[in-house]
Amino acid sequence: MGWQIEYLEHAQTVVIKTSGSQDIAMARQMVVEAADLAAKFSAKRFLKDDRDSVLKLTTVEIYGFPRLLLEGGIPQDSRIAVIKNSVPSQAADFEFFKTRMYNEGMPDVRIFAGSREQALDWLLEPTPAKTGPLPPP
C-alpha cells in the first residue's frame, strides 16, 4: 500500500502512482496530498496510475468518491485520467467511478487501460466548450 505524487510541469499535471492495496484511508490521504500540490501550481489536470495496485474499496466508498475529491480540495472543473489495473473483476469499479463523477458534475474523467502516454495525450487535449447538456458518460 503506497503512492508517489509528482507534478509534471510541462503538462501542468499532478501524477499519482499507486502500488499495493488501495483502501479508503489511503484514498483520503492521496486526495489531500494531490490537492495541495495542485493548489501550489494552480493545476487542474490529474493522472492517477493504478496499474500496480488493487482496489480494496466497497461500492459505497466508490459512490462517495466525488464528494471525497471535492471536500479534499480537487476542483470540480478538473480533468482526471485514471489508468486502471488489469484485474478483470475490478473493471466495473473503474467504470462506476467514472459514472459517479459524471453524475456529480465532474464529466472530464476518462479511464485508460495501460498507457500513460495515451492518458497524458487526452489530458493535454483542448477542453471542449461547455454548452448545453453534458454528453453521456
C-alpha positions in Angstrom: 0.0 0.0 0.0 1.6 3.2 -1.2 1.8 6.0 -3.6 4.0 8.6 -5.1 2.9 12.1 -6.2 4.7 14.4 -8.6 4.0 17.5 -10.7 4.8 17.4 -14.4 5.5 21.0 -15.2 5.4 20.6 -19.0 1.9 19.0 -18.8 0.7 21.1 -15.8 -0.5 17.7 -14.4 -0.4 16.1 -10.9 0.5 12.4 -11.3 -0.4 9.9 -8.6 1.3 6.5 -8.9 -0.2 3.8 -6.6 1.0 0.4 -5.6 -0.3 -2.5 -3.5 -3.7 -2.5 -1.9 -5.7 0.7 -2.1 -8.3 1.3 0.6 -10.4 4.3 1.6 -7.9 5.6 4.2 -5.2 5.6 1.6 -7.5 7.4 -0.9 -8.3 10.2 1.6 -4.6 10.9 2.2 -3.8 10.8 -1.5 -6.6 13.2 -2.3 -5.3 15.8 0.2 -1.7 15.5 -0.9 -2.7 15.7 -4.6 -5.0 18.7 -4.0 -2.3 20.5 -2.0 0.3 20.0 -4.8 -2.3 21.1 -7.4 -3.1 24.2 -5.5 0.6 25.1 -5.3 0.7 25.1 -9.1 -2.9 26.0 -9.9 -3.2 22.7 -11.7 -6.5 21.1 -12.7 -5.2 18.1 -14.5 -4.7 14.8 -12.7 -3.3 11.4 -13.8 -3.8 8.5 -11.4 -1.9 5.4 -12.4 -3.4 2.3 -10.7 -1.7 -0.3 -12.8 0.3 -1.6 -9.8 -2.5 -1.5 -7.3 -5.5 -3.5 -6.3 -8.7 -1.7 -5.2 -9.9 -2.6 -1.7 -13.0 -0.3 -1.9 -16.6 -1.1 -1.4 -19.3 0.1 -3.8 -20.5 2.6 -1.2 -16.9 4.0 -0.9 -16.6 4.4 -4.7 -20.1 6.0 -4.7 -18.7 8.7 -2.3 -15.6 9.5 -4.3 -17.0 12.7 -6.0 -17.6 14.2 -2.6 -14.3 12.9 -1.2 -12.5 14.6 -4.0 -14.3 17.9 -3.7 -14.0 18.0 0.1 -10.3 17.2 -0.3 -9.8 20.2 -2.5 -9.9 18.8 -6.0 -11.5 21.5 -8.2 -14.8 20.5 -9.8 -13.7 21.5 -13.2 -10.6 19.2 -13.1 -9.7 16.8 -15.9 -8.9 13.4 -14.4 -7.3 10.4 -16.3 -7.2 7.1 -14.5 -5.1 4.2 -15.7 -6.9 1.1 -14.4 -5.2 -2.1 -13.2 -5.5 -5.3 -15.2 -7.7 -7.1 -12.6 -10.8 -8.2 -14.7 -13.1 -8.2 -11.7 -12.3 -4.6 -11.0 -13.0 -3.1 -14.4 -16.6 -2.4 -13.4 -15.4 -0.5 -10.3 -13.4 1.9 -12.5 -16.4 2.5 -14.8 -18.6 3.0 -11.8 -16.2 5.7 -10.5 -16.3 7.4 -13.9 -20.2 7.3 -14.0 -20.4 8.7 -10.4 -18.1 11.6 -11.3 -20.2 12.4 -14.4 -23.4 12.3 -12.4 -22.0 14.6 -9.8 -21.0 17.3 -12.3 -17.4 16.2 -13.0 -17.6 14.9 -16.5 -14.0 15.3 -17.6 -12.9 11.8 -16.3 -11.6 9.1 -18.5 -10.4 5.5 -17.8 -7.5 4.1 -19.7 -6.0 0.6 -20.0 -2.3 0.6 -19.5 -1.0 3.6 -21.5 0.4 6.6 -19.6 1.1 8.3 -22.9 -2.5 7.9 -24.1 -3.8 9.3 -20.8 -1.4 12.3 -20.9 -2.3 13.0 -24.5 -6.0 13.1 -23.5 -5.3 15.4 -20.6 -3.4 17.8 -22.8 -6.2 18.0 -25.5 -8.1 21.3 -25.5 -11.2 21.1 -23.3 -14.3 21.4 -25.5 -16.5 24.4 -24.7 -19.2 23.5 -22.3 -22.5 24.5 -23.9 -25.8 22.7 -23.3 -26.3 19.4 -21.5 -23.4 17.1 -20.6 -22.5 14.3 -23.0 -23.3 10.8 -21.8 -20.5 9.0 -19.8 
